[in-house]
Amino acid sequence: MDYLDKYQKWLNSSFLSIPDKEELRSISHNKEEIEDRFYKDLEFGTGGMRGKIAIGTNRMNIYTVGQSTQGLANYLVKNVKNASDRGVVIAYDPRHMSREFSEHAVQVLAANGIKTYLFDGIRPTPELSFAVKMIGAVGGIVITASHNPPDYNGYKVYGENGAQILPEVADEIIAEIGKIKDYSEVKLISLKKAREKGLCEVLGEVFDRVYYEKVKTLSLSKDEETDKEIKIVYTPLHGAGNTPIRTILSDLGYKNVFVDEEQAKPDPDFSTVESPNPENVEAFEHAVKLGEKVGAEILLATDPDCDRIAVAVRGSHSDYVFLNGNQTGALLIHYILKRRQEKGKLPKKGFIIKTIVTSEMGRVISESFDIPVYDTLTGFKFICNKAEELEKEGGIFLFGYEESIGYLAGNFVRDKDAVISAMLIVEMAAYYKKMGLTLLNVLEQIYEQYGYFLEHLESIFLEGIEGEQKIGEIMTAFRAEFPEVPGMPISRKIDYLTPLQYDYELKRAEIIDIPQSDVLKCFFRDGSWYAIRPSGTEPKIKIYMSLV
């Protein structure tokens, strides 16, 4: 069935509402738009799906959400013991349709006899992970598109361990979704009936407090060891981080936390920023203005679902210096290991996990404390599932991070957590302020001790059908021949899709023990490297570079 046939099938279907059919009729003369909406089904990837909000098979709407949730329900009932009684936790961010998609997921799961736990308002993604573990639920769903543009939304699935599902589980869920040929096969009951049958329980402020108290147990420095007068500016970028981060910092006695009140308001259009991505310096415009006004020493920004956090530090000329994810990760690793060592709480079996496209600086720091570092594929689902695997062998998880400003300490959350990270970053800055140092001073000390590392990320957006094809062509070209850099001999290369590593000096290839993924990485003799991969969440290809 081609895209025009799919378009007509939806237009003539009995399950589509009148307004939804009107939306489809409005594009009847736009063949290109019809093709983009119907040329494929919105892909349910290794953690869920993400796309533009609109009617169509390649869009986020109640029909694609309903079909995916029915597939998830079928998988859970077939494969997980007591799935119906243990239930599924559902959270959402402030994006357009997030509440509606969440309630629709409740209706589908309840119709399948599966209990649900729905938060009463927007919540950080990491609190969902915490809730799944705390409640002992069979899984979780988060409706969010993270830092994507306002016209996007997404659907992420979590396993019973609180981590995003791994590819092998996603494949089984995808198989169940594929069996559903029509939306009429999706079971549905009203929210009222779900509540009456005891299949929808609401989580609110009481549960929030349990999460907040657990976060505070990760503090590493006492009040007298930190300067609580440090001035902090924080912006949640219209997202879910405002209440939890402000509450925890207040509980811990930080007296000078300033928040841009305009950006504190949940706003699905993210109207004060071009993009709600804290990795972009432009997202800090309001924070910088407020920081200059109040004399803030650090600026913090979290993305809409509050799982990622970026940092800027006031420099020697009163300007703000923006740290990348590798730099913030290195600072946190050094602080956590140093403070644990000073307190005699650095476990012999401790470990740290990073991704294959994250700087090697963290490894060098960790190994100086005799703490091993393990690499995983990109994505916190791999970090957290690897952590659980190593914990079963007696290891103690200390920290996990990736260059894209995601960090995690503790084991009661199994995803990157900007709430935990905000607390640790502020505490770290306050601890060093007490010693007369800024985070920039400490970063320079780390460079002097461990060596200088320079990282750069180049992202190329390629949208639509042509963009998807172009990304495939680029990966094919790189896979055929890794581009060389004059004056920098290649030592080895890895194709993670194979997954095969070739050593140029030994002139031999070997299979490496890591899950397959469409990533290529080239190492040079001096320790520098570059890597290239398609983004798993956005229509772009990413090129990572690291110079040592």
Buried (B, 14 or more C-beta within 10 A) or exposed (E): EEBEEBBBBBBEBEBBEEEBBEBBEEBEEEEEBBBBBBBBBBEBBBBBBBBBBBBBBBBBBBBBBBBBBBBBBBBBBEEBEEBBEBBBBBBBBBBBBBBBBBBBBBBBBBBBBBBBBBBEBBBBBBBBBBBBBBBEBBBBBBBBBBBBBBBBBBBBBBBBBBBBBBBEBBEBBBEBBEEBEEBEEBBBBEBEBBBEEEBBBEBEEEBBEBBBEBBEEBBBBEEEBBBBEBBBBBBBBBBBBBBBBBBBBEBBEBEBBBBBEEBBEBBBBBEBBEBBBBBBEEBBBBBBEBBBEEEBBBBBBBBBBBBBBBBBBBEEEEEBBBBBBBBBBBBBBBBBBBBBEEEEEBEEEBBBBBBBBBBBBBBBBBEEBEBBBBBBBBBBBBBBBBBBEBBEEEBBBBBBBBBBBBBBBBBBBBBBBBBBBBBBBBBBBBBBBBEEBBBBBBBEEBBEEBEEBEBEBEEBEBEEBEBBEBBBEBBEEBBEEBEEEEEBEBBBBBBBBEBEBBEEEEEEEEEEEBEEBBBBBBBBEEBBBBBBBBBBBBBBBBBBBBBB
